[in-house]
Amino acid sequence: MSVIRLLPDLLINQIAAGEVVERPASALKELLENSVDAGAGEIGVTLVQGGIKQLRVADDGVGIVGEELALALARHATSKIASLPDLESVNSLGFRGEALASIAAVSRLTLTSRRRGERHAWKVEAAGGVVAGLQPAALESGTAVEVLDLYFNTPARRKFLKTEATEYGHCEEMFRRIALSRTDIGFSLQHNNRKVWYLPAGTMERRAATLLGDEFSAAAILVDERAGSLRLWGMASLPGFTRGGRDAQYFYVNGRFVRDKLIAHAIREAYKDILHHDRHPAFALFLETEPEAVDVNVHPTKIEVRFRDGRAVHQFIFHALNKALSAPIQARQAHAATPFSPQPRSSTSVAPGQAAYSRQQAMPLGVAERSNLYETLFGRLGKPEPGETAHAVEPDIPPLGFALGQLHGVYILAQNAKGVVVVDMHAAHERVTYEKLKSALDGRAVAMQPLLIPVSFHAGVLDVAAAEEHGAALAALGFDIAALSPTTLAVRALPALLADADPVLLARDLLKELHEFGVAQVLAERRNELLATLACHGSVRANRKLTVPEMNALLREMEATERADQCNHGRPTWREVTLDELDKLFMRGK
């Protein structure tokens, strides 16, 4: 018969350590959070053998008085909360008072601290949870925690640790998370006597550029939105900079790094229209809210949170990020882009000078051609006048500039204030058409264009049934599709925005969606996917010859359109090559 008994304190601490201290990186997280909570201005981390042999964190925070050092190693001893109301509105990163006790239970730990104003420092040592007496020590200020031989007394647990390189990788990632969260604190990291990082206190932009890379920094937009007690701020990458995994995603709630399904879903929804296939965005975003509006005590490692009003938080994050990502090119004057690398194309090219100027039907893009276009685009040839630079341009030139011509019937070449812009005309027109369709459908104002001669086609039984059953939904989308026989349908009208598209292909794709998913799902959950498909059909195709006014019209439409940097599939619509980059390419000035 089993007997219920109280477990000894040492075993209790080792069980707790199993939850809190999974590996060296877990111990590093707890120690770094303690240093941040202590008001440190500088935090130094030293690792040996990936933190398995040695892990030391030193800070210049307020410190701990000598007589409280032993108490700091006791379970559930903390200065951060004292009552249930404190727990329900936690402002600090740590609050349970079990981290140091858990680490001390599975290592040889030395805790040294000097309270500001005290004559000297004090230290206590613990081995496997057994705490030795208080001793005087030398330390300039703050607190230093040294952890040696992690899991020395639990060999079964030590066997589960990975290689030194793997454990160091986890430690460095934990260091990166904390360093990104507090750019007002200086951080340093040393591994095996090699200095890896030195991060002086500074701005968010500078810290992100250092830790996440200059490429991320150049392709990121600043986010700062408020609604009531909620604020979302930080940096998020434009879709031109994406990753194959989620390794460059950092989200913080009241300064605490979290991985939360609700937050992740809101961010995915904000990027849904502009990410390419299975790519992932990069970001360092900070959500601030009232402490009592979020529960941080729902996971042993405090990496998960629970919001009092999760729906409101989800909607706020989605709308704030969606607004930042949707800013038209005209509004944000275009972000720096990846240098253009021309790709060889197949033999679809035409004679020089023919592609951009041959006679054709006009695209439905109603922007007038700028007067004296040649003078506008090319200016004077020869030397600049006194006071001008060699790269002088008109001060009122728009972000995407003015068209020079077409390249292989696929790209538009334009000149802007910075240099040359290359536009994928199909991808760009697809985005413009897509956004117009969304706006028109939202406003219940999809203009219908009757066909002079209806187009009939053979259709399956399900397609005919869908056309007859969902006539009102088709009309709301700008279509008039009627049954002529049990196996024949006729397209009598199309959305005016898609008037140049193939009526049969449009009708087939639309009816397929309707009979596969039903009208309710198509007009709700799959609305954007459907409109993206329709926009693709209605956009200008490769090898379509455009006049200069049509090219300029498309550029102006792009500048005024949300998310115009990417097509509906997440591919970039334009790239810029600056004059400085061209000068380097041709070795000017050398």
Secondary structure, 3 states (H helix, E strand, C coil): CCCCCCCCHHHHHHHHHHHHCCCHHHHHHHHHHHHHHCCCCEEEEEEEHHHCCEEEEEECCCCCCHHHHHHHCCCCCCCCCCCHHHHCCCCCCCCCCCHHHHHHHCCEEEEEEECCCCCCEEEEEEECCEECCCEEECCCCEEEEEEECCCCCCHHHHCCCCCHHHHHHHHHHHHHHHHHHCCCCEEEEEECCEEEEEECCCCHHHHHHHHHCHHHHHCEEEEEEEECCEEEEEEEECCCCEECCCCCEEEEECCEECCCHHHHHHHHHHHCCCCCCCCEECEEEEEECCHHHEECCCCCCCCCCEECCHHHHHHHHHHHHHHHHCCCHHHHCCCCCCCCCCCCCCCCCCCCCCCCCCCCCCCCCCCCCCCCHHHHHHCCCCCCCCCCCCCCCCCCCCCCCEEEEEECCCEEEEECCCEEEEEEHHHHHHHHHHHHHHHHHHCCCCCEEEEEEEEEEECCHHHHHHHHHCHHHHHHCCCEEEEEECCEEEEEEEEHHHCCCCHHHHHHHHHHHHHHHCHHHHHCCCHHHHHHHHHHHHCCCCCCCCCHHHHHHHHHHHHCCCCCCECCCCCECEEEEEHHHHHHHCCCCC
